[in-house]
Amino acid sequence: MLQFLKHIGEVKMAKLANAVESKTLITSLKDGAYKQAVSNDLIVSFAKFVLETCPSFPDSIPEEISAQLNEGYRLRYAEKNKPVQYAVVRDHYIVATEDHASYEKVNIGSEYALSFTQQQFGKMKSENPYLYETIKPIRKAVQTYCSNRIKDLARQVRLLKKPEGSNTRSATKDFGDRINDVLDDLKTKCKTAHERGDLTADRTKLQDAINAFNKVWTK
């Protein structure tokens, strides 16, 4: 069943990407407004699909769901940020020009930067520091991009979960939104710390604590 849902998700995400790509050019305010509305419809449609696939989203996101979403976000990031060719000059990585014709070349983009496991990347800091410094900002940029897209999706899903007629925002709801943002941020930072090897970043324990908090908070 999970593989079937994954396949459907991949198909829908591919359609979303194709639709966005085909409507990138803005020719007028009217045209831009129309495309903005189409884009919003696509976002709402995907948020509904995510909610159907994972009803606990975004309060509790299984690792398999998170992995699939990040795969899609990374794919889009790679489409928008093409690899750059570097020349290896005395172990330094320099953007290649015609002057580097005789040097070893390597194309470095998000896919290359993320091809290293966290353990391999950690070792690289001492074993190949110049490559480490080259790909470190790329990995960080991808991580930030994926995190922001998750937050965008979470906001849209929460809007879908709001009862009809609850458009008027009260102080209580404003604080509730802040609570959700804090919990999302905690999960993101815990995941990042865990990937860096921080033994105190126990994602399971954090999720259990969040579940316990939500059990009381949402009564």
C-alpha positions as CSV (number, residue, x, y, z in Angstrom):
1,M,0.0,0.0,0.0
2,L,2.8,2.4,0.9
3,Q,4.6,1.8,-2.4
4,F,1.3,2.5,-4.2
5,L,0.9,5.8,-2.4
6,K,4.5,6.6,-3.1
7,H,3.9,6.0,-6.8
8,I,0.8,8.2,-6.8
9,G,2.8,10.9,-4.9
10,E,5.6,10.8,-7.4
11,V,3.2,11.1,-10.3
12,K,1.4,14.1,-8.7
13,M,4.6,15.8,-7.9
14,A,5.9,15.3,-11.4
15,K,2.7,16.9,-12.8
16,L,3.0,19.8,-10.4
17,A,6.6,20.4,-11.5
18,N,5.7,20.2,-15.2
19,A,2.8,22.6,-14.6
20,V,5.0,25.1,-12.8
21,E,7.7,24.9,-15.4
22,S,5.3,25.5,-18.2
23,K,3.9,28.6,-16.6
24,T,7.0,30.4,-15.3
25,L,7.1,33.2,-17.8
26,I,5.0,36.2,-16.7
27,T,3.8,38.5,-19.5
28,S,1.5,40.9,-17.6
29,L,-0.1,41.5,-14.2
30,K,-3.3,39.8,-15.3
31,D,-1.2,36.8,-16.6
32,G,0.8,36.8,-13.3
33,A,-2.4,36.9,-11.2
34,Y,-3.9,34.0,-13.1
35,K,-0.7,31.9,-12.7
36,Q,-0.6,32.8,-9.0
37,A,-4.1,31.4,-8.6
38,V,-3.2,28.3,-10.5
39,S,-0.1,27.8,-8.3
40,N,-2.2,28.2,-5.2
41,D,-4.7,25.6,-6.5
42,L,-1.8,23.2,-7.0
43,I,-0.5,23.8,-3.5
44,V,-4.0,23.2,-2.0
45,S,-4.4,20.0,-4.0
46,F,-1.1,18.7,-2.9
47,A,-1.8,19.6,0.8
48,K,-5.1,17.6,0.5
49,F,-3.2,14.6,-0.9
50,V,-0.6,14.8,1.9
51,L,-3.4,15.0,4.5
52,E,-5.1,11.9,3.0
53,T,-1.8,10.0,2.9
54,C,-0.6,11.1,6.3
55,P,-3.5,12.3,8.5
56,S,-1.0,13.1,11.4
57,F,0.9,15.6,9.2
58,P,2.4,18.0,10.3
59,D,2.2,17.2,14.0
60,S,3.7,13.8,13.5
61,I,5.6,13.0,10.3
62,P,6.8,9.4,9.8
63,E,10.4,9.1,8.5
64,E,9.2,7.5,5.3
65,I,6.9,10.4,4.6
66,S,9.6,12.9,5.4
67,A,12.0,11.1,3.1
68,Q,9.7,11.1,0.2
69,L,8.9,14.8,0.6
70,N,12.6,15.7,0.8
71,E,13.3,13.6,-2.3
72,G,10.9,15.8,-4.2
73,Y,12.2,19.1,-2.7
74,R,15.8,18.1,-3.5
75,L,14.8,17.3,-7.1
76,R,13.3,20.7,-7.5
77,Y,16.3,22.4,-5.9
78,A,18.6,20.5,-8.3
79,E,16.5,21.7,-11.3
80,K,16.8,25.3,-10.1
81,N,20.5,25.2,-9.2
82,K,22.6,23.5,-11.8
83,P,26.0,22.0,-11.0
84,V,29.1,24.1,-11.3
85,Q,32.3,22.8,-12.8
86,Y,35.4,23.2,-10.6
87,A,39.0,22.7,-11.3
88,V,41.2,21.0,-8.7
89,V,44.2,23.2,-8.3
90,R,46.7,22.0,-5.6
91,D,43.8,20.4,-3.7
92,H,41.8,23.6,-3.9
93,Y,38.4,23.7,-5.7
94,I,38.2,26.7,-8.1
95,V,35.4,27.5,-10.5
96,A,36.8,26.3,-13.8
97,T,37.7,28.7,-16.6
98,E,39.6,28.3,-19.9
99,D,42.8,28.8,-17.9
100,H,42.2,25.5,-16.2
101,A,42.1,23.3,-19.3
102,S,44.9,21.0,-18.0
103,Y,43.5,20.5,-14.5
104,E,41.2,17.8,-13.1
105,K,37.6,18.9,-13.3
106,V,34.6,17.9,-11.1
107,N,31.0,19.0,-11.4
108,I,29.6,20.0,-8.0
109,G,25.9,20.5,-7.4
110,S,23.4,19.5,-4.9
111,E,23.3,15.8,-6.0
112,Y,27.0,15.6,-5.6
113,A,27.1,17.4,-2.3
114,L,24.4,15.1,-0.9
115,S,25.9,11.9,-2.2
116,F,28.1,11.8,0.9
117,T,26.7,10.3,4.1
118,Q,26.9,12.4,7.2
119,Q,29.7,10.2,8.4
120,Q,31.7,10.6,5.2
121,F,31.0,14.4,5.2
122,G,32.3,14.6,8.8
123,K,35.5,12.8,7.9
124,M,36.0,15.0,4.9
125,K,36.6,18.1,7.1
126,S,40.0,16.7,8.0
127,E,40.7,14.5,5.0
128,N,39.8,16.9,2.3
129,P,39.1,20.3,3.9
130,Y,38.9,22.2,0.6
131,L,36.2,20.0,-0.8
132,Y,34.4,20.1,2.5
133,E,34.3,23.9,2.5
134,T,33.1,23.8,-1.1
135,I,30.1,21.5,-0.6
136,K,29.2,22.6,3.0
137,P,27.2,25.7,1.9
138,I,25.4,23.6,-0.8
139,R,24.3,21.0,1.7
140,K,23.2,23.8,4.1
141,A,21.3,25.5,1.3
142,V,19.4,22.3,0.3
143,Q,18.6,21.6,3.9
144,T,17.2,25.1,4.4
145,Y,15.2,24.9,1.1
146,C,13.6,21.6,2.1
147,S,12.9,22.8,5.6
148,N,11.1,25.9,4.3
149,R,9.0,23.9,1.8
150,I,8.0,21.6,4.7
151,K,6.9,24.6,6.6
152,D,5.0,26.0,3.7
153,L,3.2,22.7,3.3
154,A,2.5,22.5,7.0
155,R,0.8,25.9,7.0
156,Q,-1.4,24.9,4.1
157,V,-2.4,21.6,5.7
158,R,-3.3,23.4,9.0
159,L,-5.5,25.8,7.0
160,L,-7.3,22.7,5.6
161,K,-7.7,21.3,9.1
162,K,-9.3,24.5,10.5
163,P,-13.1,24.2,10.9
164,E,-15.3,26.1,8.5
165,G,-16.2,29.5,9.7
166,S,-13.0,29.9,11.8
167,N,-11.4,32.5,9.6
168,T,-11.5,35.1,12.4
169,R,-8.2,34.9,14.2
170,S,-8.3,35.3,17.9
171,A,-5.4,35.9,20.3
172,T,-5.7,32.2,21.3
173,K,-5.3,31.0,17.7
174,D,-2.4,33.3,17.1
175,F,-0.6,31.7,20.1
176,G,-1.6,28.3,18.9
177,D,0.0,29.0,15.5
178,R,3.2,30.1,17.4
179,I,3.2,26.8,19.4
180,N,3.0,24.9,16.1
181,D,5.9,26.9,14.6
182,V,8.0,26.2,17.7
183,L,7.3,22.5,17.6
184,D,8.1,22.4,13.9
185,D,11.3,24.2,14.5
186,L,12.3,21.8,17.3
187,K,11.8,18.8,15.0
188,T,13.8,20.4,12.3
189,K,16.7,21.3,14.6
190,C,16.6,17.9,16.3
191,K,16.9,16.2,12.9
192,T,19.8,18.5,11.9
193,A,21.6,17.8,15.2
194,H,20.9,14.0,14.9
195,E,22.5,14.0,11.4
196,R,25.5,15.8,12.8
197,G,26.0,13.0,15.3
198,D,24.6,14.7,18.4
199,L,23.7,11.8,20.7
200,T,21.4,14.1,22.7
201,A,19.2,14.7,19.6
202,D,16.8,11.8,20.2
203,R,14.1,12.3,17.5
204,T,11.9,9.5,18.9
205,K,12.0,10.9,22.4
206,L,11.3,14.4,21.1
207,Q,8.3,13.1,19.1
208,D,7.0,11.3,22.1
209,A,7.2,14.5,24.1
210,I,5.5,16.5,21.4
211,N,2.7,13.8,21.2
212,A,2.3,14.0,25.0
213,F,2.1,17.8,24.8
214,N,-0.4,17.8,22.0
215,K,-2.6,15.4,23.9
216,V,-3.0,18.0,26.6
217,W,-2.8,21.1,24.5
218,T,-5.5,20.0,22.0
219,K,-8.0,18.9,24.6
